[in-house]
């Protein structure tokens, strides 16, 4: 991670956490093919004040084997993506993300303002787009929660586990 550089594809970060930490508003975070295992303390932390972020993997075959696979093995209730503040727009595409233990979720937008939640504010004001992703929770617990999201558009997405959507504008294709 120490040799990674923002904006230089020839100097990638070793972990998703370091790549996300380096992001600024408007960035696209590319996550290469492979399996990225995140244990306690290794789950990505959304940098404060980062808006209009796109996260792009190298695809997913749906089984959690090929392409880009993010595995959260922590048993501490942590979520794979957990920004502490309200974000303006988020797009996640072409990856497989799975929580294998505990009560954490792949995507957690609760809109309460609590530290460590995906939104942490009143809304995801510019919307959420999920495209060609697999979100799974191995214990079939809650894989995803969307609450107070301005709008969400979901394309070619598989969610394994419980999903809770409490938002006024969701388009599912």
Protein Blocks (a to p, Z undefined) as FASTA:
>chain_A
ZZgcehiaklccfbfklmmmmpcehiacdddeddddddehiaccddehiahiacddebje
hlomgmjddddfbfghpafblcfbdcfbdcdehiadddfehjbdfbdcehnopghianlp
abdfkopcdehiadddfklpafbdcehifbacdehiacedjdddddfbdcdZZ
